[in-house]
């Protein structure tokens, strides 16, 4: 997405004022003044307003947005589900005119989102040059550096002088995505170095770019996963990263605004999966039935776990009949084990996502969380054991059973909560799926079994 908007994004009270203004103009049918307001408003703010409108308001206001120069940027800011609904009402020729005016990376995102049939109809009305640029990006996986990159970047031959480079920048910078970094290439378009605009202006006009550039460039390959691209940008605090092909030819750049979107999307997916709500980032925009269908498979794991726990408790019916007080501590056993397992899993999943977990030192990470589980299990085991002894004098060793069970279960739960996402990541699976229903359900089952076997052994039942 091109960062050429001069208006800052509205938040809080200003956003509500804008929403009220657009609604009033729409009710009055004042399409002219409404169009002027939209022209002066940042597309992100217009998209925010759009999320708060009803279906009738969206239809009439969108008809005004289409007539403004902000339509392409506005579509890029919308949630996919809303955008698909809106563009489905438009003619392919009209959409083609919008697509060719959008930055190449945003145009590709739109064509990938709207579906193959409509995208094919739009392509029929695009000029050959625009079509070749878009097709060049569509061949890459949408979640790779090639799928994220923009081809509207500034590159300069290393043989140019500073004066020549400045003249080129003055002529072409308005067409480019970002000119804070100037990428220097060889005659065959291979990436040779980088220089900032500030550094360029501080050198004498006759100096060659090859003599002042930094040859050590942080770059990514077209096939690099978007998560790794985001990690590189955040680690080195850069505003853009160049993308090269297998021959080290410079083919595009990924800018920080796209990286922010990637970080937000991947974090949202992780949190949804850890909560057992699937991984669809737009789940709030789904219908009631679709929302339920997305969450049902994840809840099935909890349902199965609950049924298994029920059978396990029933299997120890004899022990419960003799010591009814055992039943009072089942919720505590399951709750403490499930909570510490979820904590450990969440910490590890986020650590993997942010690069703070060293995958080459799995045992060290696991043993550290195990020690945390042992420490917390000891503290809460002692507290609960004392509480149990004070409340239930019979049988005498019930406090020991409860305290020891909490200690062992919390140590085990912290270990499993750490071990499972690390192993999944090691074998190339998404670590986030380990959390939520899967880890907590397994801990519930193991916790109940361990609790009753401990009671049977210590109490001699």
Buried (B, 14 or more C-beta within 10 A) or exposed (E): BBEEBEEEBBEEEEBEEBBEBBBEBBEEEBBEEBBBBBEEBBBBBBBBBBEEBEEEBBEBBBEBBBBBEBBBBBBBBBBBBBBBBBBEEBEBEBBBBBBBEBBBBBBBBBBBBBEEEBBEBBBEBBEEEBBEBBEBBBEBEBBBBBBBBBBBBBBBBBEBBBEBBBEBBEEEEEEBBBBBBBBBBBEEBBBBBBBBBEBBEEBEEEBBBBEBBEEEBEBBBBBBBBBBBBBBBBEEEBBBBBBBBEEBBBBBBBBBBBBBBBBEBBBBBBBBBBBBBBBBBEBEBBEEEEBEEBBEEBBEBBEEBEEBBEEBBEEBEEBBEEBEBBEEBBEBBBEBBBBBBBBBBBBBBBBBBBEEBEEEEBEEBBEBBBEBBBEBBBEBBBEBBEBBBEEBEEBEBBBBBBBBBBBBBBBBBBBBBBBBBBBBBEEEEBBBBBBBBBBBBBBBBBBBBBBBEBBBEBBEB
